[in-house]
Amino acid sequence: MTNNNNQRRLLDEVKQFDALIFGIGLVLSLLVIAVIAIDIEAFSTALTSVNGWLVTNMAWYYVGSAFLITVFFLWVMLGPWGRIKLGDPDEEPEHGFFSYFAMMFSAAMAAGLVFFGAAEPLFHYASPPPVMSSEPKTMGAITDAITYALFHYGITPWATYLTLAVPLAYYVHRKDAPMRPSTVLIPLVGRDALDSPWLKSIDGIILFISAGGAASSLGFIALQLSVSFSYNLGIEPGLVGKFAILAVVTGAFILSAVAGIEKGIKRVSTLNMVLFSVILVAVFALGRSAALLNLGSQALGGYITEFFTMSLYAGVNGGEWLGSWTVFYWAAWFVFAPLIGVFMARISRGRTVRELIFTALFGSFAVTVPWFTVIGGSALFTQNSGGGLLATVSEYGLEVAAYALIDTLPMGSDVLAILFTLLVTTFLVTTLDSSTYIMAIFASNGDTTPGKASRVIWGIITAVISGLLLAIGGLNAIQQFFIVLGVPVIALSVVATVALIIEWESLSPVMQGTDRAEPAVENARTMNRSKVPAEDD
């Protein structure tokens, strides 16, 4: 009897799949897996060639799009559109602020922040960004290194996520539209077009790109966990060992995704923030506290004063550097925009547009500043005092930077190394369980409670692609993959932003004068949700 019930439940979940969206995403994913597996060297060569062309000829596309989008959402947050409610006018938020912020931060950025917290500042200290004037390995390079790290993890990445998070939250929670990437095109194509094959094809392509992005993120942390074994325990995992790490982590995030938002994702996110805070406070207390406070203040000032210069730097005199850092980062954030944007939209019901944007841009930045100041700054001060961190990084790779820093602390280094490894793992689980959950939503035609079978399938596909990227060339291959995947997602993000302007301008014409904006926004807030009829799912 139990077997019959399980079979019936599985059949119901399979019926939940949208055949076209699921099929396109699956076929493209399997095709890439097959191409890589058949000839790894040929794929690696092609990936390197395409990546080089994009960095040389399209840097303006990445940096220009990110900059304009950042300016736009700052303007929205401060203007009348910020008061639009994402839900019914009197509806309360589904999640308390701490849980809301913890889930958003953990899913969106934390894994990368942990990976590059010490590594990126060390790299910039040894080889300052072309746009900066400091000399390598000097006190001036220390400040510039933290400044640029703050830039790469500052408000701009969150603005890229908002390109899909804000319009999806609006269309889904105000107009009962399906939670699909193509929903952002409603103002341009109309609600009825969402059922058309070509729009579902867009969703299928985004589903594949999302799997590739999640796979790349998984690869980053697998590298860091493997280095943890080799550096802390003297065990060199090798490629087989890295695959084993992938398998264990994949099992963990699939279980969390299957458990759902309340039982899985929210609990792990809360644990993340506790571990994050413990490590941050411990390193600050055991390090040069006063110097770190001074460094944070100075680096934050540099971020503010140099924001436009850093944002618009397109690599005229440093294209290779730009491809390894800013273009790579912006591509990565855009690639994750569909996944993180949908997740942010999913948990933002009951909040205003202003609350969503402010939490993303500034709530998260308020955590990013102390992390890079304390972790990155401590690594830089240690290196500048002859600590030898760069030599360790040269031997083991960028992935070891945080462990090398922890090893220099006067006490508790073994405990902190264990806690840091646990933090890396839990942040990765949160990022990937939310990503897997969202991919399942895509494959189920926007159903916000997707079947467990779909979550498992996309979790496995993510792990397989990640394993193949590690086999190709590790960190370099992952960076190149992000840059290539970013091209179509940036286009969708820009179009989504333009469509949102068209939609809101029709309700609240702030472009035509602020004197007309106030009543229009009030009308938008109280708009009857039946204006666009909901479909039966």
N, C-alpha and C positions, 0 to 999 in steps of 0.2 A: 504493500500500500504506500509506504514511504517512497519507494522508487518511482511509483507512478506519479506521486505528487511532485517529486523533484523533476521528473521528465516534463510534466505539464508546466511547471514553473519556468523551466528552461525554454520550452517552446514559446511561452508567452513573452519571454524576454527577447527571443530572436525575432518574433513578430514586431517588437517595438522598434527594431532597427529600421531606418530609412534605407531602402535598398540602394538608391543612387548615391547618397552621401556616404554611407558605409562602404559601398562597393568601390567608389573612386578612391577614397582614403586608403582602403585596404590594398587595392591593386597597385597604386603608386608606391605605397610603403614596401610591398613585396617586390616590386620591380627594382627599387633602389637596393634593397637587400640582395637580390639576385645579381645585379650588376656588380656590386662591390665584391660579393663572394666569388664570382666567376673570375674577375681580374682586378685584384686590389691595386696593383701598380698602375694600370691604365686609368682607373677611377681617380687615384691620388694625383696623377699627372694632370688630368682634365680639371679636377677641382682646383689645383694650384694655378693653372692657366686662367680659368674664369675669374678666380679670386683676384689675381694680379691685374686683370683688365678692369674689374670693377673698382678697385682701390685707386688705380691710376686715372680713370676716366669718369667715375661716378661719385667721387667723394662728396661733391657738392650736393648730390641727391640725398645722401644720408644726413649730413650735418645741417643742410638747409631745412629739410623737412622737420627734423627734431627741434630746431630752434624756433621755427614759426609756430609749431604746435604748442611748444612751451609757452610762448607769449600769448597765444590764443586762450589757453586754459587759465592762465593767470588773470586775464581780462574777464573771462566768464565768472571766475570765482568772486571777483570784486564787483561785478555788475548785477543788473536786475535778474538775469537768467539764473544766477546762483540760488535764488529763492524757490525755484521750481521743485516741487515735492516729487520724490520717486516712489509713488504709491498714492493711496487715497489721502485727501487733505489732512485728516485727523489721525492718520495711521502712525503708530509708534514703531521705532526701529525693531527689527527682529532680534538683533544682538546688542548687548551692552557694548560701550565704547572700547573697553579693554580687549574683549574677545574679538570685536570687529577689527581693531587695529592689529592685534596679534595675528589673526588669520591672514589679513591683507599683507602685512610685512613678511611673515614667514613664507607665504606662498609666492610672493612676487620677487623678492630680492635677496633674502637672507643667505641662501646657499652661496651665491656669488660673493656676497659681502664677507662671509667667513673665509672663502677660498682666497680672495685677493686682499684681505685686511692688512696683512703684513707684506705680502708679495709685491703688490703694485707699488707702494711707496718705496720699497727697496730698489725696484727696477728704475723708477724715475730719479732716485737719488744717485744711482750709478750712471744713468744716462738721461739727463733732463730733457723734457719735452722741447721740441724745436721752438715753440712759441715762447718759452721761458728764457730768461737771460742768465740764470745762475750757472756756475761752474760745477762740474760733477764732483760729488763726494765732499761738499762744503756745507756749512750751516745754512747758506741760502738755498741750497738744493733740498735741504730737509723741509723747509717751509713750502717750496714749490711742489715737492712730491706729494705732500698731504693736500695741498690746494687742488692739484689735478685729480687725485683720488676722490676727493669730495665732488668734483665736477662730474666724474664718470658715474658716481652713485648718488648725485644730488637730485634736483627737481626735474631735470630733463628726462631721465628714464621713466619716472612716474607719469610724466606728461604723455609719453608714448603709449603707456597702458591705458590712459584715460581716453585715447582716441576711439577705443571700442567700449570701454567701461561705461562712460557717460551716456552715449547714445543707446547702448543696449539696456542700461538701467532705466532709461526714460521710456523706450518703446515697449519693453517687457512689463514694467511695473505700472505704466500709465495707460498702455494701449493693448495689453495682453498679447503682444506679438511673441513669436517663438524665440527661444534663446539660441539663436544661430548667428554666425558672423554676417551672413547676407542680410539680416534684418536691418543693419545700419543703412541699407540702400533704399529703405521704404520711401523717403521723400522724393527719390529720383525715379523709382520704377513702380511705386504703388504697392499696396498690401497684397493684392491678388497675385502679383508676379513672384511672390515667395515660393509658390508651388511649381514654378517653371523649372524645367530641367537645367537651364543654364545657371540659374541662381543656386540650385542645389549642387551643381558642379563646382561652383565657387566654394561652397561649404566643404565639399569633398577634398578639394585642393588644400584648403586651409587646415582641414583635419590632418592631412599628410604632413604639411609644414609644421603643425603643432607637435606631431609625433617626433619629427626630426629635431625640433627645438628642445623638447623634453629629453630626448636621447642625448643631445649634446650636454645639457646640464647634468644629467646622470653621469656622463663620461668625466666631466670635471671633478666631481666629488669622488668618483671611483679612483681617479688618479691620486687624490689627496689621501684617501683611506689606504691605498696601497703603499704610499710613501710613509704613512704612519707605521706600518708593519716594518718596512725596511729601516727606517731611521730609529724608531723607538725600541724595536725588538730584534733588529738585525736579521730579519727574515725578508728575503727578496721574493715577492709574490710572482713576478713574471706575468706573462700574458694569461696563462691559465689561472693564476691566482687572482688577477684582476677580474676575470670572468666569474670566478667564485664569489668575489665581493659583489659584483653586479647581481648575481643570483640571489644572494641574501638580502640585499637592499631592495631589490625588485619585489621579493616576497613580502617585505615589511610594508612598502608603500601600497601594494595591491590590497593587502589586508586592511589598511587604513582607509583606502578609497572605497572598498566594499562596505566598510562600517558606516560610511556616510559623513556628512558635515558635523553633526552634533556629537556622535560617538567617537569618531576617528579624528577628523581634521582639527576640530576645535581643541580637543584635549592635547594633541601633539603640539599644536601651536602655542598653547599656554606653557607646556614644558619647555619649548624652545626659548621663550622669552625669559623664563627663570634661569636656565643655563646661560643664556646670553648675558644676563645681568650679573650673574655670579662671576663669570670669567672676566667681564669688563671691570668690575669693582676690584677683583683680586689683582689683575695686572696693574691697574692704576695705583693701588695701595702699595704694591711691591716695587713699583718703578719710581721714576723721577716725577712725582706728582705735580710739583710747582712748575717745572719746565714743560710738562705736558699741557697744563692749563694755558700757559703763555703761547705754546705752539698752536693749540686749538683756536685761540683768539686770533692769532696772526693769519693762520691758514683760512679761517672763515672770512676774514677781511679780504684776503687775496681772491677768494672765490667770488665775492661780491664785486670787487673792482675789476677783475679780469673775466667776468662771466661772458661778456659779448665777444671778447677776443678769442677765448677758448671755444665758444659755441660756433663761431664762424670760420675757424681755422680749417682749411681744406687741403693742407699738405703740399703746398707749392714747393716748400723746401724740406719736406720730410714725409713723403708719401708712404714709405715703408713703415715708419713709426706710426703713422695715422692708421694704417691697415691693421697693425697689431693691437691698437688701443681704441681710439675714439670711434672709428668706423666699425670695428668689431663690436664694441659695446652697443652703439646705437642699433646696429643690425640685430644683435641679440635681444635687446629690449623690444624692438618692433616684432621680432619673430614670436616672442612670448605675449605680445599684446592680445591676440585672440584668446589664449588660454587664461591669462591673468585678468584681462578685461572682462571676460564672461564671469570669472569667479568673483571679481569685485562687484560686478553688477548683481550677481546672484545674492550676495550678502548685504547689499545696500538698500534693500526695500525699507521704506519708512524714513529714510534720510533725505536731505535736500541735496541738490547738485553741489551747493557750496560745501556742505559737510563732506561729501565724497571727495571733491577736489582738494580741499584743505587737508584732510587726513592723508591722502596720497602724497601730495607735494611736500607738506611741511611736517606732518606728524612723523612720517618716516625719515625725513631729513634730520629731525631732532634726535633720532637714534643713530643715523649714519655718522654724524659729526663726532660724537664721543667715541664711536667704535674705531674710526680711522685715526683719530687723534691719539687714543690710548694704545691700540694695538700697533698701528702703523708707526706712530711717533716713538713708541718704546723700541720697536725694531730699528728705527733710524738712529736713535740716540745710542743704542747698544753697538750698532755697526760703527758709528762715528767715533766711539770710544775704543775701537779695536776689538769689538766682540766677535768678528769673523763670520757674521751671518751670510754675507755675500759669498764667501768661500763654500759654506754649506749649501747654499742655493745653487751654486755652480756645480756642485757634485751631485745633488739629489734632484734639482729642478725647483721651479717656483712653488710647487705644491708643499715643500717642506718648510717654508718661511716661518709660519706660525709656530710650528713645533720647535724650530731652532731658537725662536725668541723665548718660548716657555722654558726651554732647557737652561737659559741663562738667568732665570729668576732666582733670587736668593733662597727661597724655600717653597715647598709644595709643588715643585715642577712635575713630579710624577702624577699627582692627583689632578693637576690642571691639564696635563696631557690627556688623561683619560676623559675628563669632562669635555675637553675640546673635541676629541674624537666622537663623543656622544652627541655634542652639539652639531657637528658636521653631519652626522647620520640623521638626527631628528629634523634638522632643517631640510635636508634632502628629501626625507620622507614626506614632509609637509608640502614642499614644492611639487613633488611628483604625484602624491596622492590627489592633490587638488587638480593637477594637470590631467591625470588619468580620468578623474571624475568629469572634468569639462569635456575631454575628448569623447567620452561616452554620451554626454549631452548632445554634442554635435552629431554623432552617429545616430542618435535617436530623434532627429528632426526637432531638436530644441526642447525635448522633454526634460524638465529640471530634476526629475527623479529617475535617472536612467537605470536600466537593468544591471545587475552585478556581472553578468556574462560579458557585457560590452566593456566594463571597467577592466576585467581580467585580460581580455583580448588586447586592448590598447596598452596595457601595462607591459605585456609580453613583447609586443611589437617595439615599444620604446626601448626595452632592454636589449633586444637583438640588434637594432640599429646602433645603439650605444657601443655594444661590444665590437661591432665591425669598425666603427670610427676609431676605437682604441687600437684595433689591429692595423689600421691604415697608418696612423702616425701620431696618435695621442693628442696632446694639447693643440698642436699646429693644425691638424685636420679638423678638430672641433671648431676652432676659430674660423677657418675658411668656410666650413659648412654653414655657419651662422650668417656670414656675409652674403653668401649666395642666396640663402633662403629669405633674407631680408628684403630683397628687391620687390617681389609681389606684395608682401605684407605692408610695406611702406606705402605703396600705391593705394591699397585698400584703406589704410588709415587716413590718408589725405582726403580721399573721396568721402569717407565716413564723416570727417570733420566738416567738409563743405556741405554735405547733405544735412548735417545737424544744424548748421547755420541757416540753411533754407527753411528747415522745419520750424525752428524757433523764431526766425524772423517773420514767418507768417502769423505767429501767435503774439510775439512781442517784438515789434519792429524797432529795436534799439539802434539799428544801422540808420534809421530815418530820423533819429532825434530822441533824446532821452525823455522829452516831455510826453512822448506817447508810450514810453516803455512801462511805466508803473501800472496803469490799469491793464495793460496787455498781459503782464506777468501774473497779476492777480487772476485774470481770466484763465491763464494757462494752469494755474495751481488748482482751480476749482473745476476744470474741464471735466465733463462727464466722460468716464472711461468707455462708454458705449459709442463714442464718436467713430472709432474704428472697431467694427464688430470682431469679437473674439472667435477663433476657430475652435472646433472640437478636436482635441488631441486624441 
